[in-house]
């Protein structure tokens, strides 16, 4: 099973990862990081196919995908 790790402190809530995930694995959470941004969180990990689109789309390199 794939695993997605998001460094919450690096996330600026641009939502590129959420918009481009073909399986709807990520969403913007309700917690806020120290910079005041609500950060992305995995909400549907069982659907993840480890395509790494989320990590490639992230302008701040805040996402790592492990197969």
N, C-alpha and C positions, 0 to 999 in steps of 0.2 A: 504494500500500500504506500502511496506517495505521502509526503509530509511537506507542508508549506510553513516556513517560519518568516514572520514579519517583524522587523526591528521597529517597534512602535515609535521610538524617539526619532527615527529618520523619516517616518511617514508624514507627508504634508497634505494628505486627504485629497489628492488630485483625482482619485477614483479611476485612473487608467486601468489598474489591475482588475477592478470590479467590472468595468465596461467591456474589456476585451477577453475576459475568461469565457471560453466556450461552454463551460459546464456550470457556471453560477456558483463557484466554490467560495468566492470572497464577497464580503459586504463591509460597509462602513459601520464600525461598532459605535457604542454609546459612551465609551470612555475617552478621555482627552489626555494627550501627552503633555509634556512640560512646555511645549511651544504653543499649546492651545488648539491643536488639531485633533479631531476625532479620527482615529487611525483604522486601517483595514484589518479585518480579522477573518480567519477561515470559518465558514458557517456550514459548509457542505463537503467536508473532506472525503467522504465516501465516493463522491462523484469525480474527484480529481484524477486526471489521466496523466499528470506530470508532464504536460506539454511545455511548461516553463514560459508561456506567453506573459503571465503576470510579472515574472521576474524581468523579462526583456523589456516590457513596457514601462516599468518603474523608473522614472527619471532620477531617483535618488538611491537606486540600488539597495532598497530596503527589504527586498524579498529574496529568499533562498528556497529552492525546491529540491527535495531529496526523493529519489526513487527507492 
